[in-house]
Each structure stands twice: as C-alpha cells, then as structure tokens.
C-alpha cells in the first residue's frame, strides 16, 4: 500500500485534492492523510508541513507541532508563514527559548525585506552568483529569488547554471510567462557559446542526481529554446530538438508529478513537437494544479492556435493580466510556429493595449 501511495499518478491526484481543500481551510482526517503522505514524499512541501503542525497544535500536541516547525528556524531559506506559526506554537507552549529564536528569524526577515533592492544591486554589480544563496538566506526563496538567480547567471555568462536554476524554479515556484519565455524560448540556447559543452554539463547534472527533475527540466528548456533558435528553414532540426525537449520534459514530469511547472514545460514542448493531443493532456494536469494563471492561458492560446482555432487563441490571450513579450526576450507571436496557422486569421487579435508584433 505504501508503494502505491508513492506512485506518481496517485501523488498527483492527492496533491490536487490537497491544494483544493487547503484553499478551503479543511482540517479533517482526509486532509491529515493527504498532508502526511505528501510531506513524507517531499519534506520541502511546506503547505503540508504547516497543515500537520496546525492540526497537531489544535489537538493539544504542541510538542509534535514544534517538532515539525523547529527545523524551519535553521533552514537555508526563509518561510514566513511557517515562522509565524512557529511563533504562535512556541508562545502557546511557553517555550521562551523557541520564541526568542523565532522572533530573531522574523526580525532578520523584516530587515532583509527593507534592503532587498540594495541587495540585488550589490549582487548584480559584483556578479556574486556563488554568494547569492548565502546573502538571500533571510528572504523567502520564492519566484523572485529563482528568477533573479537565473538572470544573474546569464549576466555572468553561466548558461548551465541559468538553465538549472530555471529547472529548480519550475519545481518550487510559479513562473510568469515573460520569465518562462526568456529561457524556454529566447536565451536558453545561446549560439554564441559552445552548446555541446552546456549540454554535457546538464547531462552530468542529471547523472549525478537521477531522481531530481530539475536537471531534466533544464535540458528540456535548453532543447526547446534550441528548436526556436534553429534556422527558420531547417524544419528537420527544429522537429528533432522539439521531440528531444518533450522527452526530457516528460521524464521530469514523471519525477515531479505534484508540481505544475514540469507539466507546463511539457505542454510547451509537445506543442512544438506537434503532439497536440498529448499537449492538451499535459495542460489539463498543469491547470488542475496551478489554476488559470497567465502561463496556463498562454499555453492554451498556443495550443488553440496550433489547432487552427484563432478565436479560442485570442480568447485565451485576453485572459492574461499582461503582455508576455518582454524587451529582453526575442519572443514574438508572429515568429512562433504554433501561431503559423492563424497568424493572418481575422479571429486572432491581441488584447487592447498590447503592442502589435
């Protein structure tokens, strides 16, 4: 039974149920079971850790709740919601030492948040990629951290690290379409550098951590970007790179079935490879986990366009909060092969306020 619980498909369904009921504030026996299994499968899944701590504290087991929360005080990154909960538990159990430790970590968080702009400027100016993790310790390691880390890696010409950071970002935080396009389309493949060296570095990272999805996601993004950066007339090269990217993304999604990011990248790659039925299935999985976020809407637009449905593509784009095209990305709808069938269709129009390609 325990082996079945860890099967990727079962975990994915359980995670979807957990996320839905977590938003509803559920704390019943089913929630306890889901949180227990998900926390055992991934101790870094902090929502599950928090739910278990809240339930134990509510049942009077403050010692058990503190056992779950105390490691957060010494974690390599800051988790504000769990720190707030830890303070409540420490205060409730009259643990003066635990209360003082938690307050110290919260004070460090407030100080770091007040100076985050200065931190970013200093790190960028110094090109201190190696010291970023240490210098960011008192701040949440959220999407802002991972996107800044990847941009910094590109800034210091460490393409391999930028791609690996992108892979980690997909696993732990939601991406904006602009950042997704920066790597999976525009800058993941750099023709000015020796790409075989980058690929070997990513392959070595995958071999060193065979159960980690991040290196596989990095390889998928690298190949996906290569498919878009290939010569326009070289259809064979584009197809080969797109299919190879989809294979890597599928392997990553199998290793991380609870995270929506791998399914989103898989959908992107499958659309490029022309496997539209499989792309729709991957997108359904991603949307169930992530909700109708902008990146989901962008992928729904690409899928509809690839299927020749200009109106559906336009409707999906209209759902987005902002234009996904950034000044430092070369992505344009007019050059995206997924939009080729509907590029001139009267039903395809960009939302009001968006610049034309």
N, C-alpha and C positions, 0 to 999 in steps of 0.2 A: 504494500500500500504506500509506503514512504517513497519508493522508487517512482510509482505512478504520480505522486504529488509533485515530483520534480520534473516530470515530463514537460517540455516547453509549451505544448498546447494547453495543458491543464493550468500551468502557471499563468499563461496569458489570459485565460478566461477568469482565473481567480483575481488577477491584478485589475482587470476591467471591472469586476464586481466590487472589489475593494475601493477603487477610485470613485466609483459612482456613489457608494454608500458612505465613503469618507466625507464627500461633499455634503451629504445629508446629516452628518453628525451621528451616524449609527454606532452603537457600542454593545451590541448583543453578542450571543455566542458565535454566530456565523462570522461576525467581524473579528472576534478574537481568534478564531481558527484561521481566517484568511491572513490576518496580521502575523500570526505565529509562523505560518508556512512561508510567507513572503519575506519576513525578517530572517528566517533561517537560510533561505535561498540567497538573500542579498542583504547582509548586515548594513550596507550603506543606504538602504531604502529607509529614510528617516521618518516618513509618514507612518510606516508600520511600527517602528520603534516608539514613536510618540503615542500611537493608539494603545499599544500594550502598556506603556507607562501610565497613561491616564486611567485605563481600566484597573490596573493594579492599585493605583493610589485611591481610586474611588471605592475599591473594595476593602480599603484599610491596609493594604500591603504596601506601605510606604517604603519599606526596606527593599522589596522587589522592584518598585518603581525607580528607586535611587540606583539600584544595580544596573538598570537599563540606561539611566541618564548620566551617571558619573563619567563614563568614558567620553562623553561629549565635551567635558571640560578640558580634556587634554588632546582633543582631536586636532589633526593637522589643519583643518579648516573650521570656520565658524558656522554654527547653525542656530540663528537667532530664535526660532520658535521653540527648539528643544532647550535652549538656555533659559528662556522664560519659564518653561515648565519645570526645569531643574530647580530654579529659584523657588517656585511655589512648593515643590516637594521638600526641599531642604528646610524651608521655613516651617512647613507643616510638621515635620518630624523633629523640629528643634535641633537641627544639626548646624551649629554655629560655624563650624569649620567649612562644611559644604556650602553654606550660604555665603560665606566670605569668598570662597573660591569662585563661585558662580558670579557674584557681583563684580569681582575683579575682571572676569572674562567679558561681562557685559559692558563694563567701563572701557575696556580696550576696544570693543566693537564700536562704541559711540565715538571714541577718539579717532579711530581709523576712518569711520564714515565721514567725519568732518574734514579729513585731509585726503580723501581719495583722489581728487583732481591733482593735487600736488604729487601724490604717489605715482600716478600714471605718467605725469610729465617727467618726473625724475627717472623712472624706469625706462621710458621711451628714449630719453636723451642719452642715457648711459648704455642702452641696449642690453640691459641686465636680464636676459632671459633665464639664466641659471639661478638668479636670486629672486625671481618673481614669486615663486611659491612661498618662500620664507617671508618675504615682505608683505604678502597678501594674507598672512595667517589669521589676522584678527578681523577679516572681512568674509562674508559668505562666498563660497566658491560656486557661484551661480553662473548664469549665462554671460553676465558682464565679464567675469573672470576669464572664462574659456574663450570668448571672442577676442578679448584684449590679448590673451596669451598667443593665440594664433596669429593675430595681426602683428604682434611683436616678433614672432618667429619669422614671418615673411619680411619684416623690416630688417632683420639681421641676416636675411638670406638663408635661413634654416628651413628649407621647404619640407623636409622629412618631419621635423617637429611640428610645423604648422598643420600638416595633414594628420598626424597622430593626435594633436590637440582637437582638431575638428572631429575625429572619431570619438574622442572622450566626451566632447560637448554633446554629440548626438545621444550618448547614453545617459547623461545626467541632467541635461537642461534643454529647454525648448529653444530652437533657433528661429530667428527672424528670416524671412525669405531673402533679404538682402545679404545676410551673412552666409546663408546656405549657397546662394548663387556665387558669392565671392570665391568659394572653394570648389564646390562640385561642378561649377561651370568655368569661371574665369581664370583663377590663379592656382588651382590645384595642380595643373600641368604647366610647367614653365619651359618653353622651348629654348630659352637662353641658358638652361643648365642641363647637365647630363642626366637625363631622366632614368637611364638604366641604373645609375648609382642610387637615385631616390627609390626606385622600385626594389632594389636589392636590400636597401635599409629597411623598407616597410616589410618585406618578406622575412627578414631576420627578426624584426619585432614580433611578427606573427608566430614564427617558430619558437621564440623564447617564451611566449605566453599563449599556448594553444587554446586556452579556454577564455581568453579575453577577446571581446568583439571589437574593441577599439582599433587594433591594427588592421583588421579586415575592413572596417568601415573606412579607414584611411586609404587603403588600397583601392576600394571601390570608388571613393571620391577622386583619387588620382586618375584612375582609368576613365571615369565618367567625364572629367574635365578634359582628358586627352581626346575623347571622342568629339567633344565640341571644338577643340582647338585643332583638330586634323584638317587637312586641306579640304575645302568645300567639295571638290570634285572626286575625292578619294572615298567613295561610298564603302568600299571593302574595309578600309582601315577603320572608318567610323563604326561600322557594324561589329567588327571584331573587338574593338575596345569597349563598345557598349555591352556586348554579351559578356565579356570578361568582367566588367564592372558589376553587372547584375549577379553573376555567380558569386563574387566576393560579398556583395550586399546580402544575398540570400543566406550565405554561411554565417554572416554576422547576425542577421535577424534570428537565426536558429539558436545562437548562443545567448541572445538577449531578447527573449520573447515578450518581456514585460515592458520594455521601453519603446515608445512610439518612434523615436528617431531612426533606428535601423529600418523600420518598415517604410518610413518616408523616403529614405535614400533608395531603398529597393524599388519603390514605385517610380521614382525619378529614372533610375537605370533601366527598368523594364519598359518604360515609355520610349526611351531612346533606342532600346533594342527591338521595338515593335511588338513586344509581347503584351498586348493591351488587356487581354483577359486576366493575366496574372497581375498586371499593374493595378487593375481595379480591385482585385482581391487584397493586395498589399495595402492599398489606400483605405479600404474598409477597415482593416485591422488598425492602421495608424489613426484613423479618425475616431474609432471607438475608444482608443486610449488617450488621445490628445484633445479631442473635441474639434470644433470647426475653427481652428486657428488659421492665421494668414497663410502659413506654409501649406496646410491641407488645401486651402482654397486655390492656391497657385497650382498645385499638382492636379486638382480637379479640373482646372482650366486647361492645363496641358493635355490631360487625358481626353477631355471632350474635343479639343482641337484636333488631336491625332485621330480621333474617330470621325472627324468631319462635321461636328456639331458646333457651328460658330456661335449660335445663340447661347448654348449652355456654357461655352468657354467664356463669353462676355459676362454672363450672369455670375460665374464663379469669381472672375476678376473683380466684379463690383462688390463682392462680399469683403474684400480685403481692406484693411484700415489704411494702408499706404502703398504707394508705388514700389514694387520690389527692385526696381533698377536704381543702382547707386552710381555716384560719379566715379568711384574706383572699381567698378565692375564693368566688364565689356558685354554683359548680357543685354540683348535686345529681343523683343518679341519677333521682329521681322527676320532675325537670323536664327531663330530657334526652329530646328527641323520639325518639332512637334506641331508648330503652328502653320506649317507649309500649306496644308490642305485648305485652310480657312483664311489665309493671310489677306486675300482680296475680297473675302465674302462680305456682303453688306451687313450681315448679322453680327460681325465682330467689331466691336467698338470699345475703346478704352474708357474707363470711368472718367467722369468730369474732373478736371484739374490735373490729370496725368498728361505729361508731355508726350507728343507723338514720337515714335521711333525716328 
